[in-house]
Amino acid sequence: MMKRWILAVLAALTMTTGLAGCASSGPAPARYTLPEATGNAAGAEAPHMLLLPPPRLAHYLDVEGLVMQVDDITLVEARGHQWAEALGRQLQRGMRLRLADRLPDTRVMLDEAGVREPRALTLRLELDRFQGRHDGLAVIGGRWQLRDAEGHLLAMASLRVETELDDDGYPSLVRALGRGWDSAADELAEAVRRTR
């Protein structure tokens, strides 16, 4: 079933590319947001602080369309299935909410301008995988670094999460990527706890 969906994706991409010169307008693309995280954020009295800069995305992920890996080396960007907001912003905001829920004694703040806060840790993320894959998995991959207020490296590791899609189609892919981001948040929250 998943193979048929991948073949349909490839056929649609080929047809869209072939018809691009024939028509100036087509149906509006479907737009997606990652599932929202819920939970309570710590207040100003929290004893710990964690800064979360925007994640660095591989160039091929920093695009409007969802990315599908259709074989071992081929990535395609969907034209008719796009992110409703820049992926990097969604990932940063979603990770802040997820970490705030998992670290109730920590104020997790978005760090847009590289602000230095005394005693604050900074969690830097680099992603080179955030896509669907031809075998029916949503794949997240990259690296993370945890640094102290002076910029000294405290911990770093690779990040790799694979989540099975519940069904064919892009909505299922987006939901699976959201569950994968939940698993990534579990791993990152545990790393923050270990460095204290």
ABEGO torsion letter per residue (X at the ends): XAAAAAAAAAAAAAAAAAAAAABABBBBBBBBBBBBBBEBBBBAABABBBBBBBBBBBAAABBABBBBBABAABBBBBAABBBABBAAAAAAAAAAAAAAAABAABBBBBBAAGBBBBGBBBBBBBBABBBBBAAGBBBBBEBBBBBBAAGBBABBBBBBBBBBBABBEAAAAAAAAAAAAAAAAAAAAAAAAAAX
